[in-house]
Amino acid sequence: MADTTCHMSISVDGFAAGPDQSRDNPLGMRGVEVHGWHIGDPRANEADEVATGWLMRPRGAYVMGRNMFGPVRGGWDEDWRGWWGPEPPYHAPVFVLTHHAHDPVEMEGGTTFHFVTEGFDVAYARASETAGDRGVDIAGGASTVRQALIAGVIDEFTLDIAPTLLHSGERLFDGVESFDFEPVEVLQSPLATHIRYRRAGAG
């Protein structure tokens, strides 16, 4: 079975996004500071380029939470199709966790968003079946990654730790009681320390 991967950026104090996330500020107040290494900060170096390659490598399917898909809450009362424009970067099926049913949304470039109301386990099972030997990526956000960590499905987990303190927002590891991973590669830049972990004993 192919690896399940996950790649997340966090502040030194463990926040994946700042407070007050909104349509105009999807990463929350100062949340962009956590992601500068891959969104055009001129201080980015070769380490950031390598880590961006890890982030953007093709996968067979993705799982993400509704908050990552967009700012629409409750029932689907508008035709929201994601943050990424007509051709999202996934180029594969994406299974979106939600409490509200929605027909699939087909985008350019091979991305189709499928909306799953039965919870993380069902979304992950559907993604795994669809992905085959190309593997699944847990795309985020923090709540979905926590569910994946608790379920024990991630084989390779990459953290980009930005040298900034957010003090509040959405913390990545709340409720996660163990971290059964070993570091296998570390890169650094002025913008982030990139640590690639493998599940202990996974090779």
C-alpha positions as CSV (number, residue, x, y, z in Angstrom):
1,M,0.0,0.0,0.0
2,A,1.3,3.5,-0.9
3,D,2.3,6.0,1.7
4,T,-0.1,8.5,3.2
5,T,1.6,11.8,3.5
6,C,0.8,15.1,5.3
7,H,2.7,18.5,5.0
8,M,1.8,21.3,7.4
9,S,3.3,24.7,8.3
10,I,3.1,25.9,11.9
11,S,4.4,28.7,14.1
12,V,7.0,28.0,16.8
13,D,4.1,27.9,19.3
14,G,2.2,25.3,17.3
15,F,-0.4,27.3,15.4
16,A,-1.3,26.4,11.8
17,A,-3.4,29.5,11.3
18,G,-3.8,32.8,13.2
19,P,-7.0,34.0,14.8
20,D,-10.0,35.5,13.0
21,Q,-9.9,33.5,9.8
22,S,-12.2,34.9,7.2
23,R,-12.8,35.1,3.4
24,D,-10.6,38.1,3.2
25,N,-8.0,36.7,5.6
26,P,-8.1,32.9,5.1
27,L,-5.0,32.2,7.2
28,G,-6.1,34.4,10.1
29,M,-4.3,37.4,11.5
30,R,-0.5,37.1,10.8
31,G,-1.1,33.5,9.6
32,V,0.7,34.4,6.3
33,E,4.0,34.6,8.4
34,V,3.8,30.8,8.8
35,H,3.6,30.2,5.0
36,G,6.1,32.8,3.6
37,W,8.6,30.1,2.7
38,H,6.4,28.9,-0.2
39,I,4.3,31.9,-1.2
40,G,6.9,34.3,-2.5
41,D,8.9,35.8,0.4
42,P,12.2,37.0,-1.2
43,R,14.2,35.4,1.6
44,A,13.3,31.9,0.5
45,N,16.3,29.8,-0.4
46,E,17.1,26.3,-1.9
47,A,15.8,24.6,1.2
48,D,12.4,26.2,0.8
49,E,12.4,25.1,-2.9
50,V,13.1,21.5,-1.9
51,A,10.3,21.7,0.7
52,T,8.0,23.2,-1.8
53,G,8.7,20.2,-4.0
54,W,7.7,17.9,-1.1
55,L,4.5,19.9,-0.7
56,M,3.5,19.9,-4.4
57,R,4.4,16.3,-5.4
58,P,1.5,14.6,-7.1
59,R,-0.7,12.2,-5.1
60,G,-3.5,10.0,-6.1
61,A,-6.2,11.6,-3.8
62,Y,-6.5,14.1,-1.0
63,V,-8.5,14.6,2.1
64,M,-9.3,18.0,3.5
65,G,-11.6,19.7,5.9
66,R,-14.4,22.1,4.9
67,N,-12.6,25.0,6.5
68,M,-9.7,24.5,4.1
69,F,-12.0,24.2,1.1
70,G,-13.6,27.6,1.8
71,P,-15.3,30.0,4.2
72,V,-18.9,29.0,3.6
73,R,-20.5,27.7,6.8
74,G,-23.7,25.8,7.4
75,G,-25.8,24.9,4.4
76,W,-24.3,25.4,0.9
77,D,-26.0,28.7,0.0
78,E,-23.6,29.8,-2.7
79,D,-21.6,28.3,-5.5
80,W,-18.2,28.3,-3.8
81,R,-15.6,26.3,-5.7
82,G,-12.5,26.6,-3.5
83,W,-9.8,29.2,-3.1
84,W,-7.6,28.1,-6.0
85,G,-9.4,29.4,-9.1
86,P,-10.6,27.2,-12.0
87,E,-7.6,24.9,-11.9
88,P,-6.7,23.9,-8.3
89,P,-3.2,22.4,-7.7
90,Y,-4.4,18.9,-6.8
91,H,-5.1,17.4,-10.2
92,A,-6.7,14.4,-8.5
93,P,-9.9,13.6,-6.5
94,V,-10.2,15.6,-3.2
95,F,-12.5,14.3,-0.5
96,V,-13.8,17.2,1.6
97,L,-15.2,16.6,5.2
98,T,-18.5,18.4,5.8
99,H,-21.7,18.0,7.7
100,H,-23.8,19.2,4.7
101,A,-24.2,17.1,1.6
102,H,-23.1,18.6,-1.7
103,D,-22.8,17.3,-5.3
104,P,-19.3,16.8,-6.6
105,V,-17.6,19.8,-8.1
106,E,-15.5,19.1,-11.1
107,M,-12.7,21.6,-11.9
108,E,-10.1,22.0,-14.6
109,G,-6.9,19.9,-14.6
110,G,-8.4,16.7,-13.2
111,T,-9.5,18.0,-9.7
112,T,-12.9,16.9,-8.5
113,F,-14.1,17.8,-5.0
114,H,-16.2,15.1,-3.4
115,F,-18.1,16.0,-0.2
116,V,-18.2,13.4,2.5
117,T,-20.7,13.7,5.4
118,E,-19.8,10.3,7.1
119,G,-16.6,11.5,8.9
120,F,-12.9,11.2,8.5
121,D,-12.7,7.4,8.4
122,V,-15.1,7.1,5.4
123,A,-13.3,10.0,3.6
124,Y,-9.9,8.4,4.1
125,A,-11.2,5.0,2.9
126,R,-12.7,6.5,-0.2
127,A,-9.5,8.4,-0.9
128,S,-7.3,5.3,-0.4
129,E,-9.5,3.2,-2.7
130,T,-9.3,6.0,-5.4
131,A,-5.6,6.7,-5.1
132,G,-4.4,3.1,-5.4
133,D,-0.6,3.0,-5.6
134,R,-0.3,6.8,-6.0
135,G,-1.0,7.4,-2.3
136,V,-3.2,9.8,-0.3
137,D,-2.3,13.2,1.1
138,I,-4.0,14.7,4.2
139,A,-4.1,18.3,2.9
140,G,-5.4,20.0,6.0
141,G,-6.5,22.0,7.8
142,A,-5.5,21.5,11.4
143,S,-8.7,19.6,12.5
144,T,-8.4,17.1,9.7
145,V,-4.7,16.5,10.3
146,R,-5.5,15.9,14.0
147,Q,-8.0,13.3,13.0
148,A,-5.5,11.6,10.7
149,L,-2.9,11.6,13.5
150,I,-5.3,10.1,16.0
151,A,-6.3,7.5,13.5
152,G,-2.7,6.6,12.9
153,V,-2.9,6.7,9.1
154,I,0.0,9.1,8.3
155,D,3.3,7.4,7.2
156,E,5.3,10.5,6.2
157,F,4.7,13.8,8.0
158,T,6.4,17.0,7.1
159,L,6.4,20.1,9.4
160,D,7.6,23.5,8.3
161,I,8.2,25.4,11.6
162,A,8.3,29.2,11.0
163,P,10.3,31.3,13.5
164,T,7.3,33.4,14.6
165,L,4.9,33.4,17.5
166,L,1.2,33.7,16.8
167,H,0.0,33.3,20.4
168,S,-3.5,32.3,19.3
169,G,-5.4,30.8,16.4
170,E,-5.8,27.1,15.3
171,R,-3.3,24.9,17.1
172,L,-2.3,21.8,15.2
173,F,-1.7,19.2,18.0
174,D,-4.5,19.8,20.5
175,G,-5.9,16.5,21.5
176,V,-3.1,14.4,19.9
177,E,-1.7,12.3,22.7
178,S,1.3,10.8,21.0
179,F,3.8,11.5,18.1
180,D,5.1,8.2,16.8
181,F,7.4,9.7,14.2
182,E,11.2,9.9,13.7
183,P,13.0,12.7,11.8
184,V,14.6,11.5,8.6
185,E,15.6,14.9,7.0
186,V,15.9,18.5,8.1
187,L,16.4,21.6,6.0
188,Q,16.5,25.2,7.1
189,S,16.1,28.7,5.8
190,P,15.4,32.1,7.4
191,L,11.7,31.4,6.9
192,A,11.3,27.9,8.3
193,T,12.9,24.7,9.6
194,H,11.6,21.9,7.4
195,I,11.5,18.5,9.2
196,R,10.4,15.4,7.3
197,Y,9.4,12.6,9.6
198,R,8.6,8.9,9.0
199,R,6.4,6.8,11.3
200,A,8.6,4.9,13.7
201,G,9.5,1.5,12.3
202,A,8.0,2.3,8.9
203,G,11.3,2.3,7.1
